[in-house]
């Protein structure tokens, strides 16, 4: 994956692949929710790191 890609571009691609609205989920890695305007390189990801898809309805919820 090109680390110059914006998080929003990745979300759009995933949305198209899985039939999801990109506004309905967030991406997260290492416990950090990624900002749509950031590039992947802003998160210092390494080959093999996991990126999680989190539904927007549960992101940031503390109970």
PDB file of N, CA, C and O in Angstrom:
ATOM      1  N   UNK A   1       0.845  -1.154   0.000  1.00  0.00           N
ATOM      2  CA  UNK A   1       0.000   0.000   0.000  1.00  0.00           C
ATOM      3  C   UNK A   1       0.905   1.236   0.000  1.00  0.00           C
ATOM      4  O   UNK A   1       1.925   1.263   0.688  1.00  0.00           O
ATOM      5  N   UNK A   2       0.539   2.224  -0.750  1.00  0.00           N
ATOM      6  CA  UNK A   2       1.302   3.456  -0.840  1.00  0.00           C
ATOM      7  C   UNK A   2       1.065   4.296   0.415  1.00  0.00           C
ATOM      8  O   UNK A   2      -0.067   4.692   0.694  1.00  0.00           O
ATOM      9  N   UNK A   3       2.133   4.568   1.172  1.00  0.00           N
ATOM     10  CA  UNK A   3       1.951   5.314   2.424  1.00  0.00           C
ATOM     11  C   UNK A   3       1.694   6.796   2.200  1.00  0.00           C
ATOM     12  O   UNK A   3       1.476   7.534   3.160  1.00  0.00           O
ATOM     13  N   UNK A   4       1.715   7.245   0.942  1.00  0.00           N
ATOM     14  CA  UNK A   4       1.349   8.628   0.627  1.00  0.00           C
ATOM     15  C   UNK A   4      -0.164   8.792   0.457  1.00  0.00           C
ATOM     16  O   UNK A   4      -0.664   9.913   0.366  1.00  0.00           O
ATOM     17  N   UNK A   5      -0.894   7.664   0.414  1.00  0.00           N
ATOM     18  CA  UNK A   5      -2.352   7.736   0.292  1.00  0.00           C
ATOM     19  C   UNK A   5      -2.963   8.376   1.525  1.00  0.00           C
ATOM     20  O   UNK A   5      -2.501   8.166   2.647  1.00  0.00           O
ATOM     21  N   UNK A   6      -3.991   9.147   1.303  1.00  0.00           N
ATOM     22  CA  UNK A   6      -4.737   9.740   2.414  1.00  0.00           C
ATOM     23  C   UNK A   6      -5.675   8.685   3.011  1.00  0.00           C
ATOM     24  O   UNK A   6      -6.149   7.786   2.316  1.00  0.00           O
ATOM     25  N   UNK A   7      -5.920   8.817   4.277  1.00  0.00           N
ATOM     26  CA  UNK A   7      -6.834   7.904   4.968  1.00  0.00           C
ATOM     27  C   UNK A   7      -8.196   7.909   4.272  1.00  0.00           C
ATOM     28  O   UNK A   7      -8.822   6.859   4.130  1.00  0.00           O
ATOM     29  N   UNK A   8      -8.650   9.070   3.845  1.00  0.00           N
ATOM     30  CA  UNK A   8      -9.950   9.153   3.165  1.00  0.00           C
ATOM     31  C   UNK A   8      -9.968   8.340   1.877  1.00  0.00           C
ATOM     32  O   UNK A   8     -10.998   7.757   1.536  1.00  0.00           O
ATOM     33  N   UNK A   9      -8.842   8.287   1.148  1.00  0.00           N
ATOM     34  CA  UNK A   9      -8.768   7.482  -0.072  1.00  0.00           C
ATOM     35  C   UNK A   9      -8.891   5.993   0.251  1.00  0.00           C
ATOM     36  O   UNK A   9      -9.567   5.249  -0.460  1.00  0.00           O
ATOM     37  N   UNK A  10      -8.232   5.570   1.327  1.00  0.00           N
ATOM     38  CA  UNK A  10      -8.313   4.173   1.748  1.00  0.00           C
ATOM     39  C   UNK A  10      -9.748   3.836   2.158  1.00  0.00           C
ATOM     40  O   UNK A  10     -10.265   2.773   1.813  1.00  0.00           O
ATOM     41  N   UNK A  11     -10.383   4.742   2.893  1.00  0.00           N
ATOM     42  CA  UNK A  11     -11.771   4.524   3.309  1.00  0.00           C
ATOM     43  C   UNK A  11     -12.696   4.424   2.105  1.00  0.00           C
ATOM     44  O   UNK A  11     -13.607   3.596   2.094  1.00  0.00           O
ATOM     45  N   UNK A  12     -12.478   5.249   1.097  1.00  0.00           N
ATOM     46  CA  UNK A  12     -13.309   5.183  -0.113  1.00  0.00           C
ATOM     47  C   UNK A  12     -13.119   3.851  -0.823  1.00  0.00           C
ATOM     48  O   UNK A  12     -14.090   3.252  -1.284  1.00  0.00           O
ATOM     49  N   UNK A  13     -11.889   3.382  -0.915  1.00  0.00           N
ATOM     50  CA  UNK A  13     -11.610   2.095  -1.553  1.00  0.00           C
ATOM     51  C   UNK A  13     -12.285   0.963  -0.790  1.00  0.00           C
ATOM     52  O   UNK A  13     -12.931   0.104  -1.390  1.00  0.00           O
ATOM     53  N   UNK A  14     -12.135   0.961   0.542  1.00  0.00           N
ATOM     54  CA  UNK A  14     -12.779  -0.077   1.355  1.00  0.00           C
ATOM     55  C   UNK A  14     -14.298  -0.004   1.242  1.00  0.00           C
ATOM     56  O   UNK A  14     -14.977  -1.029   1.175  1.00  0.00           O
ATOM     57  N   UNK A  15     -14.816   1.212   1.223  1.00  0.00           N
ATOM     58  CA  UNK A  15     -16.259   1.391   1.069  1.00  0.00           C
ATOM     59  C   UNK A  15     -16.763   0.784  -0.225  1.00  0.00           C
ATOM     60  O   UNK A  15     -17.804   0.128  -0.247  1.00  0.00           O
ATOM     61  N   UNK A  16     -16.018   1.003  -1.311  1.00  0.00           N
ATOM     62  CA  UNK A  16     -16.408   0.431  -2.605  1.00  0.00           C
ATOM     63  C   UNK A  16     -16.301  -1.088  -2.604  1.00  0.00           C
ATOM     64  O   UNK A  16     -17.161  -1.771  -3.162  1.00  0.00           O
ATOM     65  N   UNK A  17     -15.262  -1.616  -1.988  1.00  0.00           N
ATOM     66  CA  UNK A  17     -15.064  -3.069  -1.962  1.00  0.00           C
ATOM     67  C   UNK A  17     -16.138  -3.797  -1.152  1.00  0.00           C
ATOM     68  O   UNK A  17     -16.594  -4.876  -1.531  1.00  0.00           O
ATOM     69  N   UNK A  18     -16.532  -3.191  -0.032  1.00  0.00           N
ATOM     70  CA  UNK A  18     -17.436  -3.876   0.895  1.00  0.00           C
ATOM     71  C   UNK A  18     -18.838  -3.278   0.941  1.00  0.00           C
ATOM     72  O   UNK A  18     -19.651  -3.683   1.772  1.00  0.00           O
ATOM     73  N   UNK A  19     -19.132  -2.320   0.060  1.00  0.00           N
ATOM     74  CA  UNK A  19     -20.469  -1.729   0.024  1.00  0.00           C
ATOM     75  C   UNK A  19     -20.794  -0.911   1.260  1.00  0.00           C
ATOM     76  O   UNK A  19     -21.931  -0.913   1.731  1.00  0.00           O
ATOM     77  N   UNK A  20     -19.791  -0.208   1.789  1.00  0.00           N
ATOM     78  CA  UNK A  20     -19.978   0.603   3.001  1.00  0.00           C
ATOM     79  C   UNK A  20     -19.860   2.086   2.669  1.00  0.00           C
ATOM     80  O   UNK A  20     -19.154   2.469   1.735  1.00  0.00           O
ATOM     81  N   UNK A  21     -20.548   2.905   3.432  1.00  0.00           N
ATOM     82  CA  UNK A  21     -20.409   4.350   3.328  1.00  0.00           C
ATOM     83  C   UNK A  21     -19.184   4.760   4.136  1.00  0.00           C
ATOM     84  O   UNK A  21     -19.139   4.498   5.338  1.00  0.00           O
ATOM     85  N   UNK A  22     -18.183   5.397   3.517  1.00  0.00           N
ATOM     86  CA  UNK A  22     -16.962   5.777   4.235  1.00  0.00           C
ATOM     87  C   UNK A  22     -17.211   6.682   5.450  1.00  0.00           C
ATOM     88  O   UNK A  22     -16.368   6.763   6.344  1.00  0.00           O
ATOM     89  N   UNK A  23     -18.343   7.347   5.483  1.00  0.00           N
ATOM     90  CA  UNK A  23     -18.673   8.196   6.631  1.00  0.00           C
ATOM     91  C   UNK A  23     -19.157   7.379   7.824  1.00  0.00           C
ATOM     92  O   UNK A  23     -19.296   7.900   8.930  1.00  0.00           O
ATOM     93  N   UNK A  24     -19.412   6.094   7.589  1.00  0.00           N
ATOM     94  CA  UNK A  24     -19.972   5.237   8.634  1.00  0.00           C
ATOM     95  C   UNK A  24     -18.912   4.423   9.378  1.00  0.00           C
ATOM     96  O   UNK A  24     -19.254   3.613  10.239  1.00  0.00           O
ATOM     97  N   UNK A  25     -17.629   4.627   9.059  1.00  0.00           N
ATOM     98  CA  UNK A  25     -16.590   3.897   9.782  1.00  0.00           C
ATOM     99  C   UNK A  25     -15.309   4.718   9.859  1.00  0.00           C
ATOM    100  O   UNK A  25     -15.102   5.657   9.091  1.00  0.00           O
ATOM    101  N   UNK A  26     -14.462   4.340  10.802  1.00  0.00           N
ATOM    102  CA  UNK A  26     -13.152   4.960  10.997  1.00  0.00           C
ATOM    103  C   UNK A  26     -12.087   3.888  10.816  1.00  0.00           C
ATOM    104  O   UNK A  26     -12.372   2.695  10.919  1.00  0.00           O
ATOM    105  N   UNK A  27     -10.862   4.318  10.547  1.00  0.00           N
ATOM    106  CA  UNK A  27      -9.722   3.416  10.522  1.00  0.00           C
ATOM    107  C   UNK A  27      -8.863   3.701  11.743  1.00  0.00           C
ATOM    108  O   UNK A  27      -8.721   4.849  12.163  1.00  0.00           O
ATOM    109  N   UNK A  28      -8.294   2.648  12.304  1.00  0.00           N
ATOM    110  CA  UNK A  28      -7.491   2.785  13.509  1.00  0.00           C
ATOM    111  C   UNK A  28      -6.296   1.847  13.439  1.00  0.00           C
ATOM    112  O   UNK A  28      -6.388   0.752  12.883  1.00  0.00           O
ATOM    113  N   UNK A  29      -5.177   2.279  14.003  1.00  0.00           N
ATOM    114  CA  UNK A  29      -4.002   1.429  14.118  1.00  0.00           C
ATOM    115  C   UNK A  29      -3.264   1.789  15.398  1.00  0.00           C
ATOM    116  O   UNK A  29      -3.068   2.966  15.700  1.00  0.00           O
ATOM    117  N   UNK A  30      -2.862   0.789  16.136  1.00  0.00           N
ATOM    118  CA  UNK A  30      -2.135   1.018  17.377  1.00  0.00           C
ATOM    119  C   UNK A  30      -2.930   1.790  18.402  1.00  0.00           C
ATOM    120  O   UNK A  30      -2.355   2.512  19.217  1.00  0.00           O
ATOM    121  N   UNK A  31      -4.252   1.650  18.376  1.00  0.00           N
ATOM    122  CA  UNK A  31      -5.113   2.346  19.331  1.00  0.00           C
ATOM    123  C   UNK A  31      -5.387   3.796  18.977  1.00  0.00           C
ATOM    124  O   UNK A  31      -5.990   4.521  19.769  1.00  0.00           O
ATOM    125  N   UNK A  32      -4.952   4.235  17.795  1.00  0.00           N
ATOM    126  CA  UNK A  32      -5.140   5.618  17.364  1.00  0.00           C
ATOM    127  C   UNK A  32      -6.130   5.648  16.201  1.00  0.00           C
ATOM    128  O   UNK A  32      -5.939   4.953  15.203  1.00  0.00           O
ATOM    129  N   UNK A  33      -7.184   6.448  16.328  1.00  0.00           N
ATOM    130  CA  UNK A  33      -8.123   6.633  15.236  1.00  0.00           C
ATOM    131  C   UNK A  33      -7.508   7.580  14.215  1.00  0.00           C
ATOM    132  O   UNK A  33      -7.066   8.676  14.561  1.00  0.00           O
ATOM    133  N   UNK A  34      -7.482   7.158  12.971  1.00  0.00           N
ATOM    134  CA  UNK A  34      -6.841   7.929  11.904  1.00  0.00           C
ATOM    135  C   UNK A  34      -7.752   9.049  11.405  1.00  0.00           C
ATOM    136  O   UNK A  34      -8.960   8.861  11.259  1.00  0.00           O
ATOM    137  N   UNK A  35      -7.168  10.199  11.148  1.00  0.00           N
ATOM    138  CA  UNK A  35      -7.893  11.344  10.617  1.00  0.00           C
ATOM    139  C   UNK A  35      -7.969  11.226   9.098  1.00  0.00           C
ATOM    140  O   UNK A  35      -6.976  10.898   8.449  1.00  0.00           O
ATOM    141  N   UNK A  36      -9.133  11.491   8.537  1.00  0.00           N
ATOM    142  CA  UNK A  36      -9.347  11.358   7.093  1.00  0.00           C
ATOM    143  C   UNK A  36      -8.372  12.183   6.261  1.00  0.00           C
ATOM    144  O   UNK A  36      -8.036  11.789   5.145  1.00  0.00           O
ATOM    145  N   UNK A  37      -7.915  13.312   6.776  1.00  0.00           N
ATOM    146  CA  UNK A  37      -7.044  14.207   6.005  1.00  0.00           C
ATOM    147  C   UNK A  37      -5.570  13.833   6.078  1.00  0.00           C
ATOM    148  O   UNK A  37      -4.755  14.384   5.338  1.00  0.00           O
ATOM    149  N   UNK A  38      -5.219  12.904   6.961  1.00  0.00           N
ATOM    150  CA  UNK A  38      -3.821  12.497   7.113  1.00  0.00           C
ATOM    151  C   UNK A  38      -3.426  11.482   6.053  1.00  0.00           C
ATOM    152  O   UNK A  38      -4.273  10.808   5.467  1.00  0.00           O
ATOM    153  N   UNK A  39      -2.122  11.388   5.818  1.00  0.00           N
ATOM    154  CA  UNK A  39      -1.586  10.335   4.970  1.00  0.00           C
ATOM    155  C   UNK A  39      -1.237   9.137   5.855  1.00  0.00           C
ATOM    156  O   UNK A  39      -0.998   9.293   7.052  1.00  0.00           O
ATOM    157  N   UNK A  40      -1.211   7.954   5.266  1.00  0.00           N
ATOM    158  CA  UNK A  40      -0.853   6.764   6.040  1.00  0.00           C
ATOM    159  C   UNK A  40       0.518   6.913   6.689  1.00  0.00           C
ATOM    160  O   UNK A  40       0.732   6.423   7.797  1.00  0.00           O
ATOM    161  N   UNK A  41       1.449   7.584   6.012  1.00  0.00           N
ATOM    162  CA  UNK A  41       2.807   7.732   6.569  1.00  0.00           C
ATOM    163  C   UNK A  41       2.818   8.523   7.875  1.00  0.00           C
ATOM    164  O   UNK A  41       3.778   8.441   8.641  1.00  0.00           O
ATOM    165  N   UNK A  42       1.755   9.288   8.135  1.00  0.00           N
ATOM    166  CA  UNK A  42       1.684  10.050   9.383  1.00  0.00           C
ATOM    167  C   UNK A  42       1.552   9.146  10.608  1.00  0.00           C
ATOM    168  O   UNK A  42       1.705   9.603  11.740  1.00  0.00           O
ATOM    169  N   UNK A  43       1.269   7.868  10.380  1.00  0.00           N
ATOM    170  CA  UNK A  43       1.044   6.928  11.483  1.00  0.00           C
ATOM    171  C   UNK A  43       2.189   5.936  11.660  1.00  0.00           C
ATOM    172  O   UNK A  43       2.072   4.994  12.445  1.00  0.00           O
ATOM    173  N   UNK A  44       3.286   6.131  10.948  1.00  0.00           N
ATOM    174  CA  UNK A  44       4.482   5.288  11.099  1.00  0.00           C
ATOM    175  C   UNK A  44       4.158   3.798  11.062  1.00  0.00           C
ATOM    176  O   UNK A  44       4.642   3.026  11.890  1.00  0.00           O
ATOM    177  N   UNK A  45       3.332   3.403  10.091  1.00  0.00           N
ATOM    178  CA  UNK A  45       2.966   2.000   9.944  1.00  0.00           C
ATOM    179  C   UNK A  45       4.121   1.210   9.352  1.00  0.00           C
ATOM    180  O   UNK A  45       4.887   1.721   8.535  1.00  0.00           O
ATOM    181  N   UNK A  46       4.234  -0.030   9.771  1.00  0.00           N
ATOM    182  CA  UNK A  46       5.234  -0.947   9.233  1.00  0.00           C
ATOM    183  C   UNK A  46       4.522  -2.070   8.500  1.00  0.00           C
ATOM    184  O   UNK A  46       3.348  -2.344   8.750  1.00  0.00           O
ATOM    185  N   UNK A  47       5.238  -2.715   7.598  1.00  0.00           N
ATOM    186  CA  UNK A  47       4.693  -3.849   6.875  1.00  0.00           C
ATOM    187  C   UNK A  47       4.189  -4.891   7.873  1.00  0.00           C
ATOM    188  O   UNK A  47       4.922  -5.306   8.770  1.00  0.00           O
ATOM    189  N   UNK A  48       2.949  -5.304   7.712  1.00  0.00           N
ATOM    190  CA  UNK A  48       2.361  -6.296   8.603  1.00  0.00           C
ATOM    191  C   UNK A  48       1.534  -5.710   9.730  1.00  0.00           C
ATOM    192  O   UNK A  48       0.841  -6.454  10.424  1.00  0.00           O
ATOM    193  N   UNK A  49       1.582  -4.381   9.940  1.00  0.00           N
ATOM    194  CA  UNK A  49       0.752  -3.759  10.968  1.00  0.00           C
ATOM    195  C   UNK A  49      -0.727  -3.896  10.599  1.00  0.00           C
ATOM    196  O   UNK A  49      -1.087  -3.885   9.422  1.00  0.00           O
ATOM    197  N   UNK A  50      -1.561  -4.022  11.602  1.00  0.00           N
ATOM    198  CA  UNK A  50      -3.004  -4.109  11.393  1.00  0.00           C
ATOM    199  C   UNK A  50      -3.621  -2.722  11.340  1.00  0.00           C
ATOM    200  O   UNK A  50      -3.227  -1.819  12.078  1.00  0.00           O
ATOM    201  N   UNK A  51      -4.594  -2.570  10.455  1.00  0.00           N
ATOM    202  CA  UNK A  51      -5.442  -1.373  10.417  1.00  0.00           C
ATOM    203  C   UNK A  51      -6.860  -1.876  10.623  1.00  0.00           C
ATOM    204  O   UNK A  51      -7.345  -2.715   9.864  1.00  0.00           O
ATOM    205  N   UNK A  52      -7.517  -1.367  11.642  1.00  0.00           N
ATOM    206  CA  UNK A  52      -8.864  -1.815  11.987  1.00  0.00           C
ATOM    207  C   UNK A  52      -9.913  -0.895  11.389  1.00  0.00           C
ATOM    208  O   UNK A  52      -9.720   0.317  11.299  1.00  0.00           O
ATOM    209  N   UNK A  53     -11.021  -1.486  10.984  1.00  0.00           N
ATOM    210  CA  UNK A  53     -12.184  -0.747  10.513  1.00  0.00           C
ATOM    211  C   UNK A  53     -13.178  -0.732  11.672  1.00  0.00           C
ATOM    212  O   UNK A  53     -13.628  -1.788  12.117  1.00  0.00           O
ATOM    213  N   UNK A  54     -13.522   0.451  12.161  1.00  0.00           N
ATOM    214  CA  UNK A  54     -14.378   0.585  13.336  1.00  0.00           C
ATOM    215  C   UNK A  54     -15.660   1.323  12.946  1.00  0.00           C
ATOM    216  O   UNK A  54     -15.583   2.423  12.399  1.00  0.00           O
ATOM    217  N   UNK A  55     -16.831   0.750  13.213  1.00  0.00           N
ATOM    218  CA  UNK A  55     -18.081   1.457  12.920  1.00  0.00           C
ATOM    219  C   UNK A  55     -18.131   2.798  13.645  1.00  0.00           C
ATOM    220  O   UNK A  55     -17.769   2.887  14.818  1.00  0.00           O
ATOM    221  N   UNK A  56     -18.574   3.827  12.955  1.00  0.00           N
ATOM    222  CA  UNK A  56     -18.628   5.167  13.527  1.00  0.00           C
ATOM    223  C   UNK A  56     -19.532   5.225  14.746  1.00  0.00           C
ATOM    224  O   UNK A  56     -19.327   6.051  15.636  1.00  0.00           O
ATOM    225  N   UNK A  57     -20.531   4.353  14.793  1.00  0.00           N
ATOM    226  CA  UNK A  57     -21.464   4.373  15.917  1.00  0.00           C
ATOM    227  C   UNK A  57     -20.830   3.923  17.225  1.00  0.00           C
ATOM    228  O   UNK A  57     -21.382   4.194  18.292  1.00  0.00           O
ATOM    229  N   UNK A  58     -19.672   3.234  17.175  1.00  0.00           N
ATOM    230  CA  UNK A  58     -19.030   2.779  18.398  1.00  0.00           C
ATOM    231  C   UNK A  58     -17.699   3.450  18.664  1.00  0.00           C
ATOM    232  O   UNK A  58     -17.163   3.323  19.765  1.00  0.00           O
ATOM    233  N   UNK A  59     -17.150   4.155  17.697  1.00  0.00           N
ATOM    234  CA  UNK A  59     -15.842   4.795  17.879  1.00  0.00           C
ATOM    235  C   UNK A  59     -15.926   5.879  18.950  1.00  0.00           C
ATOM    236  O   UNK A  59     -16.788   6.757  18.894  1.00  0.00           O
ATOM    237  N   UNK A  60     -15.043   5.809  19.900  1.00  0.00           N
ATOM    238  CA  UNK A  60     -14.977   6.827  20.930  1.00  0.00           C
ATOM    239  C   UNK A  60     -16.023   6.678  22.020  1.00  0.00           C
ATOM    240  O   UNK A  60     -16.171   7.569  22.856  1.00  0.00           O
ATOM    241  N   UNK A  61     -16.748   5.575  22.027  1.00  0.00           N
ATOM    242  CA  UNK A  61     -17.778   5.359  23.044  1.00  0.00           C
ATOM    243  C   UNK A  61     -17.133   4.777  24.302  1.00  0.00           C
ATOM    244  O   UNK A  61     -16.386   3.801  24.239  1.00  0.00           O
ATOM    245  N   UNK A  62     -17.429   5.382  25.416  1.00  0.00           N
ATOM    246  CA  UNK A  62     -16.952   4.882  26.699  1.00  0.00           C
ATOM    247  C   UNK A  62     -18.146   4.636  27.595  1.00  0.00           C
ATOM    248  O   UNK A  62     -18.966   5.527  27.816  1.00  0.00           O
ATOM    249  N   UNK A  63     -18.239   3.432  28.103  1.00  0.00           N
ATOM    250  CA  UNK A  63     -19.372   3.117  28.983  1.00  0.00           C
ATOM    251  C   UNK A  63     -18.891   2.618  30.297  1.00  0.00           C
ATOM    252  O   UNK A  63     -19.698   2.301  31.170  1.00  0.00           O
TER     253      UNK A  63
END
